[in-house]
Amino acid sequence: MQELEIEKRFLVPEEKIEELMGAVIAGSKKMMNDVYIPNGDVHKDLRLRQKNDEFVITRKRPLVEGDSTKMMETSIPLSREEFFALAAGIESNVEKTRYIVNVSGWQGELDIFSGRHAGLVVLEFEFKNDEDLEDFNNNQQLGLIDITNEEWLAGGRLAEIDGNELKKKLEAFLG
């Protein structure tokens, strides 16, 4: 299945996590493991995803180079056996727990990273069309840092960063 994904991503500081956890929709918790397949590029765009007991292989590529707001996403469902056979021996992964949240009238995905990326929290919103994105951009008042186009925080790049490097990059980014 191929679809256009329009999204915005925000870095969540530690002091905002509790507030956002209060906006979690009951029963929305999903444990996720994204395994990024080496492709010879710095940014890996092909991933295997385990979301609870669901498995897919997905390629995400920006429609416009340098702008990750609009991505073309192509996904193929996998069986559990296919997922683990393809993931065998690949060590570039990202683990997180995802919650669906209602924030300021918008439904988003709150990702709390674990493993070597523990401490990173990202809030992501997806939009059906450009009008919804424009409405969000004009009306949202989250007070969070937009990281949509921060390449080093995209999943395929994040998979290559260990905890120490992530901490250093975040400190430099936040100044």
C-alpha positions as CSV (number, residue, x, y, z in Angstrom):
1,M,0.0,0.0,0.0
2,Q,1.3,3.4,-0.9
3,E,0.1,6.7,0.7
4,L,1.1,10.3,1.1
5,E,2.0,11.1,4.7
6,I,1.9,14.7,5.9
7,E,3.3,15.2,9.3
8,K,4.9,17.5,11.8
9,R,7.2,16.3,14.6
10,F,8.1,18.1,17.9
11,L,10.7,17.5,20.6
12,V,9.0,17.1,24.0
13,P,11.0,18.4,27.0
14,E,11.0,16.4,30.2
15,E,8.7,18.9,32.0
16,K,5.9,18.5,29.4
17,I,5.8,14.6,29.4
18,E,3.5,14.3,32.4
19,E,1.0,16.8,30.9
20,L,1.0,14.9,27.6
21,M,0.6,11.6,29.4
22,G,-2.6,13.1,30.9
23,A,-3.9,13.5,27.3
24,V,-3.4,9.8,26.4
25,I,-6.4,8.0,24.9
26,A,-7.1,4.9,27.0
27,G,-6.0,1.6,25.3
28,S,-3.8,3.3,22.7
29,K,-0.4,2.1,24.0
30,K,1.7,0.3,21.4
31,M,5.2,-1.2,21.8
32,M,7.2,-0.6,18.7
33,N,10.5,-1.8,17.4
34,D,11.8,-0.3,14.1
35,V,14.7,-2.1,12.4
36,Y,16.4,0.0,9.7
37,I,17.8,-1.9,6.7
38,P,21.3,-0.8,5.6
39,N,21.2,0.9,2.1
40,G,24.6,2.5,1.8
41,D,23.2,6.0,2.5
42,V,23.5,8.0,5.7
43,H,19.7,8.0,6.1
44,K,18.1,4.6,5.9
45,D,14.6,4.8,4.5
46,L,13.6,1.2,4.6
47,R,12.4,-0.2,7.9
48,L,10.9,-3.3,9.4
49,R,8.3,-2.4,12.0
50,Q,6.9,-4.5,14.8
51,K,3.9,-2.8,16.5
52,N,2.7,-5.1,19.2
53,D,1.8,-8.2,17.1
54,E,1.7,-6.5,13.7
55,F,4.6,-6.6,11.3
56,V,5.3,-4.5,8.2
57,I,8.2,-3.4,5.9
58,T,8.0,0.3,5.0
59,R,9.9,2.7,2.8
60,K,9.5,6.4,3.5
61,R,10.9,9.1,1.2
62,P,10.3,12.8,1.2
63,L,8.4,14.3,-1.8
64,V,10.7,17.3,-1.7
65,E,14.4,16.9,-0.8
66,G,15.1,18.6,2.5
67,D,11.4,18.8,3.6
68,S,10.2,15.9,5.7
69,T,6.7,17.3,6.1
70,K,5.4,15.3,3.1
71,M,6.6,11.7,2.7
72,M,5.6,8.9,0.4
73,E,5.1,5.8,2.5
74,T,4.9,2.4,1.0
75,S,4.1,-0.6,3.3
76,I,3.8,-4.3,2.9
77,P,2.4,-6.5,5.7
78,L,4.7,-9.3,6.9
79,S,4.2,-12.4,9.0
80,R,6.0,-12.7,12.3
81,E,8.4,-15.3,10.7
82,E,9.2,-13.0,7.8
83,F,9.9,-10.0,10.1
84,F,12.3,-11.9,12.3
85,A,14.0,-13.6,9.3
86,L,14.6,-10.2,7.6
87,A,15.6,-8.5,10.9
88,A,18.2,-11.2,11.8
89,G,21.6,-9.7,12.2
90,I,20.6,-6.1,11.7
91,E,21.5,-4.0,14.8
92,S,20.3,-0.5,13.7
93,N,17.0,-0.3,15.5
94,V,14.8,2.2,17.4
95,E,12.5,1.1,20.3
96,K,9.6,3.1,21.6
97,T,6.2,3.1,23.2
98,R,3.6,5.0,21.3
99,Y,0.5,6.6,22.8
100,I,-2.3,8.4,21.0
101,V,-3.0,11.7,22.6
102,N,-5.5,14.6,22.2
103,V,-3.7,17.9,22.5
104,S,-5.3,21.3,21.9
105,G,-8.0,19.7,19.7
106,W,-5.5,17.7,17.6
107,Q,-4.8,14.0,17.8
108,G,-1.2,13.1,17.8
109,E,1.3,10.2,18.5
110,L,3.5,10.5,21.6
111,D,6.6,8.4,21.2
112,I,8.6,7.6,24.3
113,F,11.9,6.1,23.3
114,S,13.6,3.3,25.2
115,G,16.8,1.3,24.9
116,R,19.8,3.3,23.8
117,H,17.5,6.3,23.0
118,A,15.9,6.4,26.4
119,G,15.0,10.0,27.4
120,L,14.0,11.1,23.9
121,V,10.3,12.0,23.6
122,V,8.7,13.1,20.3
123,L,5.1,14.2,19.6
124,E,4.0,13.7,16.0
125,F,0.9,14.9,14.2
126,E,-0.3,13.5,10.8
127,F,-2.7,15.4,8.5
128,K,-5.1,14.3,5.8
129,N,-4.3,17.2,3.4
130,D,-2.5,20.5,3.0
131,E,-5.5,22.4,4.4
132,D,-5.4,20.5,7.7
133,L,-1.6,21.1,7.9
134,E,-2.1,24.8,7.3
135,D,-4.8,25.0,9.9
136,F,-2.5,23.3,12.4
137,N,0.4,25.6,11.5
138,N,-1.8,28.7,12.0
139,N,-3.6,27.6,15.2
140,Q,-1.4,25.2,17.2
141,Q,0.1,26.6,20.4
142,L,2.1,23.7,21.7
143,G,5.2,25.6,22.7
144,L,7.4,22.8,21.5
145,I,10.4,22.7,19.1
146,D,9.5,21.7,15.6
147,I,12.0,18.9,14.6
148,T,10.2,17.8,11.4
149,N,13.2,18.7,9.2
150,E,15.9,17.7,11.7
151,E,17.4,14.9,9.6
152,W,19.5,13.5,12.5
153,L,16.3,12.9,14.5
154,A,14.5,10.9,11.7
155,G,14.2,7.2,12.5
156,G,16.6,6.0,9.9
157,R,19.3,8.3,11.2
158,L,18.4,7.9,14.9
159,A,18.9,4.1,14.5
160,E,22.6,4.7,14.1
161,I,23.1,7.0,17.1
162,D,23.9,5.6,20.5
163,G,22.7,7.1,23.8
164,N,25.9,9.2,24.4
165,E,25.9,10.6,20.9
166,L,22.1,11.4,21.2
167,K,22.6,13.2,24.5
168,K,25.5,15.3,23.0
169,K,23.5,16.2,19.8
170,L,20.4,17.1,21.9
171,E,22.5,19.4,24.2
172,A,24.1,21.1,21.2
173,F,20.7,21.4,19.4
174,L,19.0,22.9,22.4
175,G,22.0,25.2,23.1
